[in-house]
């Protein structure tokens, strides 16, 4: 495929060639008039086998076509397919059932969430449990989980229709070997690894960027950038080890793309910007292994981390709210849906995105 500049006019000719208007250089671009013609040659069939364009099992429109045709194909069998379709629909036991929500299910999957002791990380861990995960391990620094985490664990255990385990692992995400070892132990126990949410992060403000202490700057990057990398590495290693596809979600921030004016957050902003590029880079490396890597950039969310500023400076709530088109800041639970979407097969063709 030859890229065409954004502002360049393009016309499709009946001769099945693509002409770039303004350059006058015709570029070969075969236009197939039918699906049958596209798969007619052996070489094209081999290409389809190497680069599959159909879902592993019929879903969506392909499921509708499969149900209607019941194994019949081609224009000559259209009327027969219609009859089969009618018989299919009249059979109560064979009637199609909606499958869209099945694509969001995380049935029997195993995940890890760094920063899962509280706040956004814990909210996402709970969402993975509710979506059907077998086990979700929350990785965080404290030796013992918080009361909030224990309450959430009890909530999961008592949830109707959910057979998930919410586990806690104490680990310092800034220590690469320790993170790798703890996650490898999870792999040994569970026999698979499917989802990683790297959400651990800290925020340290100072007077201004010109006097920001090196030690403090490094501390923020160690957690927010290096810790995210080490967590993603650990999960990816287990995904490759067990040969199952996986999804890695790196929690960045809007602060990685924009600047928080009136806040001396040079370390935080820098660390989150690095996470955005980390996700793109890892996505390109791991795509062939069927491991997807995406980043998620929340806006202003009321968490225990931001509460430290909002509670001391009440005027910030109004200021941050006015910066949002909806006129308010967000809640941690509003990240649940997008987290499950990125973790599930519903986003199976989404990687390297923010």
C-alpha positions in Angstrom: 0.0 0.0 0.0 1.4 3.4 -1.0 0.6 6.3 1.4 -1.2 9.3 -0.1 -0.6 12.7 1.4 -3.5 14.0 3.4 -4.4 16.9 1.1 -3.9 15.1 -2.2 -6.9 14.4 -4.4 -7.4 10.7 -5.3 -9.6 9.2 -8.0 -10.5 5.5 -8.6 -10.5 4.6 -12.3 -12.4 1.8 -13.8 -9.1 0.3 -15.1 -8.5 -0.8 -11.6 -5.6 1.6 -11.2 -5.3 4.4 -8.7 -4.3 7.8 -10.1 -2.9 10.4 -7.8 -4.3 13.7 -9.2 -1.7 16.4 -9.3 1.2 14.0 -9.6 0.1 12.1 -12.7 1.8 8.9 -11.5 -0.5 5.9 -11.7 0.0 3.4 -9.0 -1.1 -0.3 -9.3 -4.1 -0.9 -7.1 -6.1 -4.1 -8.0 -9.8 -3.6 -7.3 -11.6 -6.9 -6.9 -15.2 -6.9 -8.0 -16.2 -10.0 -5.9 -15.1 -12.0 -2.9 -14.9 -15.1 -5.2 -12.4 -13.5 -7.5 -10.3 -12.4 -4.6 -9.8 -16.0 -3.3 -9.7 -17.7 -6.7 -6.0 -18.2 -7.0 -3.8 -20.4 -4.8 -1.4 -17.6 -4.0 -4.2 -15.5 -2.7 -5.5 -18.3 -0.6 -2.1 -18.7 0.9 -1.9 -15.0 1.6 -5.3 -15.2 3.5 -3.9 -18.1 5.5 -0.9 -16.1 6.5 -2.8 -12.9 7.1 -6.3 -14.0 8.2 -9.1 -11.6 7.6 -11.9 -13.7 9.2 -12.6 -14.1 12.9 -11.5 -17.5 14.5 -15.2 -18.3 14.9 -18.1 -16.6 13.1 -19.1 -13.4 14.9 -21.2 -10.4 13.8 -22.2 -10.3 10.2 -20.1 -13.4 9.4 -22.2 -15.3 12.0 -25.3 -14.1 10.3 -24.1 -15.3 6.9 -23.0 -18.6 8.4 -26.4 -19.1 10.0 -28.2 -18.2 6.8 -26.1 -20.3 4.4 -25.7 -23.3 6.7 -22.6 -24.3 4.7 -23.9 -23.2 1.3 -22.0 -20.6 -0.6 -22.0 -18.9 -4.0 -24.6 -17.0 -6.0 -26.2 -20.2 -7.4 -27.2 -21.3 -3.9 -28.8 -18.0 -2.8 -32.4 -19.3 -2.9 -31.4 -22.5 -1.2 -29.6 -20.5 1.5 -32.8 -18.4 2.0 -34.8 -21.6 2.6 -32.1 -22.9 5.0 -32.2 -19.5 6.8 -36.0 -19.7 7.2 -35.8 -23.2 8.6 -33.0 -22.1 10.9 -35.0 -19.2 12.3 -38.1 -21.3 12.8 -36.2 -23.7 15.0 -36.4 -22.2 18.5 -33.3 -24.1 19.7 -31.2 -22.8 16.7 -32.2 -19.2 16.8 -29.2 -16.9 16.9 -28.3 -15.2 20.2 -26.6 -11.9 20.6 -22.9 -12.2 21.2 -21.7 -8.6 21.5 -21.4 -8.7 25.2 -19.5 -12.1 25.0 -16.7 -10.2 23.3 -16.2 -8.2 26.5 -16.1 -11.3 28.7 -12.8 -12.2 30.4 -13.9 -15.7 31.3 -11.1 -17.8 32.9 -8.5 -15.1 32.3 -5.8 -14.0 34.7 -4.6 -10.5 35.2 -2.4 -8.2 37.2 -2.9 -4.6 38.2 -0.1 -2.6 39.7 -1.2 0.2 42.0 -4.1 -2.0 42.8 -4.3 -1.4 46.6 -6.6 1.6 46.2 -8.0 4.2 43.8 -8.0 3.8 40.1 -6.0 0.6 40.2 -8.4 -1.1 42.6 -11.4 0.0 40.6 -10.0 -1.5 37.4 -9.1 -4.8 39.3 -12.7 -5.1 40.4 -13.9 -4.4 36.9 -11.8 -7.3 35.6 -13.3 -9.6 38.2 -16.8 -8.6 37.3 -16.0 -9.2 33.7 -15.3 -12.9 34.4 -11.6 -13.1 35.1 -10.6 -16.2 37.1 -8.0 -14.3 39.2 -6.8 -10.7 39.4 -3.6 -9.9 41.4 -3.2 -6.4 42.8 0.5 -5.4 43.0 1.4 -2.6 45.4 4.1 -1.4 47.8 2.4 -1.8 51.3 3.2 -5.1 53.0 -0.5 -5.5 53.8 -3.5 -4.3 51.7 -5.7 -1.4 52.7 -9.0 -1.7 54.4 -10.6 -0.5 51.1 -8.9 -3.4 49.3 -10.1 -6.0 51.9 -13.7 -4.7 51.6 -13.5 -5.0 47.8 -12.1 -8.6 48.1 -15.1 -9.5 50.3 -17.4 -7.8 47.8 -16.0 -10.0 45.0 -16.3 -13.1 47.1 -20.0 -12.5 47.7 -20.9 -11.3 44.2 -23.6 -13.4 42.6 -22.6 -15.2 39.4 -18.9 -14.3 39.8 -16.3 -16.9 40.5 -13.2 -14.7 40.7 -10.4 -14.3 43.1 -9.0 -10.9 44.1 -5.4 -11.4 45.3 -2.8 -9.1 46.8 1.0 -9.1 46.2 3.4 -6.8 48.0 6.1 -5.6 45.6 8.1 -2.5 44.8 7.5 -1.8 41.1 10.8 0.1 40.9 12.7 -3.1 41.4 12.7 -4.9 38.1 13.9 -8.3 39.3 11.4 -8.4 42.1 8.5 -7.5 39.8 9.6 -10.2 37.3 9.9 -12.8 40.1 6.5 -12.0 41.7 4.7 -12.1 38.4 6.5 -15.3 37.4 5.2 -16.9 40.6 1.7 -15.9 39.6 2.3 -17.6 36.3 3.4 -20.7 38.0 0.3 -20.8 40.1 -2.3 -19.9 37.4 -0.7 -21.4 34.3 -1.4 -18.4 32.1 -1.3 -14.6 31.9 -3.9 -12.6 29.9 -4.2 -9.0 31.2 -1.8 -6.4 32.6 -2.9 -3.0 33.9 0.2 -0.9 34.9 -1.5 1.7 37.0 1.1 2.4 39.8 2.0 6.1 39.9 2.9 9.0 42.2 2.8 12.8 42.0 5.3 15.1 43.6 5.0 18.9 43.2 7.8 21.3 43.8 8.4 25.1 43.6 9.4 25.3 39.9 11.1 23.4 37.1 14.4 25.3 37.4 15.0 24.1 41.0 13.3 20.7 40.8 15.6 18.3 42.8 17.2 15.5 40.9 16.4 13.0 43.6 12.7 13.8 43.5 12.6 13.9 39.7 14.2 10.4 39.5 11.8 9.1 42.2 8.8 10.0 40.1 10.2 8.5 36.9 11.3 5.4 38.7 7.6 4.7 39.7 5.7 6.2 36.9 7.9 5.2 33.9 10.3 2.5 35.0 7.7 0.8 37.2 5.2 0.7 34.3 7.8 -0.8 32.1 8.9 -3.5 34.6 5.2 -4.5 35.2 4.5 -4.7 31.5 7.7 -6.7 30.9 6.8 -9.2 33.7 3.3 -9.7 32.3 4.5 -10.0 28.7 7.1 -12.6 29.6 4.4 -14.8 31.1 2.1 -14.2 28.1 4.9 -15.4 25.8 5.8 -18.3 28.2 2.3 -19.7 28.1 1.6 -18.9 24.5 -1.7 -17.2 25.1 -2.5 -13.8 23.5 -2.7 -10.9 25.9 -3.5 -7.3 26.5 -1.2 -4.8 28.3 -2.8 -1.5 29.4 -0.4 1.2 30.5 -2.0 4.0 32.5 -0.7 7.3 31.3 -2.4 10.6 31.8 -3.7 13.6 29.9 -0.6 15.2 31.4 1.5 13.2 29.0 0.0 15.1 26.1 -0.9 18.5 27.6 0.6 20.7 30.3 -1.0 21.3 33.6 -0.7 25.1 33.8 -0.1 26.6 37.2 1.3 23.3 38.6 5.0 22.6 39.0 4.6 19.0 37.8 7.5 18.7 35.4 8.4 15.2 36.7 4.9 13.9 36.5 4.2 15.3 33.1 7.5 13.9 31.7 6.9 10.5 33.2 3.5 10.2 31.6 4.6 11.4 28.3 7.2 8.6 28.3 4.5 6.0 29.0 2.6 7.1 25.8 5.7 6.4 23.6 6.4 3.2 25.6 3.0 1.8 24.7 3.5 2.6 21.0 7.0 1.0 21.0 6.0 -2.1 22.8 2.9 -2.5 20.6 5.1 -2.7 17.5 7.5 -5.2 19.1 4.8 -7.5 20.6 2.1 -7.4 17.9 3.5 -10.5 16.1 3.2 -12.4 19.4 -0.5 -11.5 19.5 0.1 -9.2 22.6 -1.6 -5.9 22.4 -0.3 -2.8 24.2 -2.4 0.3 24.6 -2.2 3.4 26.9 -5.1 5.0 28.8 -4.9 8.7 29.6 -7.5 9.7 32.2 -8.3 13.4 32.7 -8.8 15.0 36.1 -10.1 12.1 38.3 -10.9 12.4 42.0 -8.6 9.8 43.6 -6.7 9.6 46.8 -3.7 11.1 44.9 -5.6 14.2 43.5 -7.6 14.5 46.7 -4.3 15.7 48.4 -4.5 18.8 46.2 -8.3 19.3 46.0 -8.9 19.0 49.7 -6.2 21.6 50.5 -7.1 23.9 47.6 -10.9 23.8 47.1 -10.7 26.3 44.2 -9.0 23.7 42.1 -12.2 21.7 41.9 -14.0 24.5 40.1 -11.0 25.2 38.0 -10.5 21.6 36.9 -14.2 21.1 36.4 -14.4 24.1 34.1 -11.6 22.7 31.9 -13.8 19.7 31.1 -16.6 20.0 28.4 -18.9 18.2 30.9 -18.2 20.7 33.6 -17.0 18.3 36.2 -14.1 16.0 37.0 -14.3 12.3 36.7 -14.7 9.4 39.0 -12.5 6.2 39.2 -15.5 4.0 38.3 -15.9 5.8 35.0 -12.7 4.1 33.8 -14.1 0.6 34.3 -15.7 0.2 30.9 -12.7 1.3 28.8 -10.4 -0.9 30.9 -12.5 -4.0 30.3 -12.8 -3.1 26.6 -9.1 -2.9 26.2 -8.5 -6.1 28.2 -11.1 -8.1 26.2 -11.5 -9.4 22.7 -13.8 -6.5 22.0 -10.7 -4.5 21.2 -8.8 -7.3 19.4 -7.7 -5.0 16.6 -6.6 -2.1 18.9 -3.0 -1.7 19.7 -0.5 1.1 20.1 -3.4 3.5 20.8 -3.9 6.1 23.4 
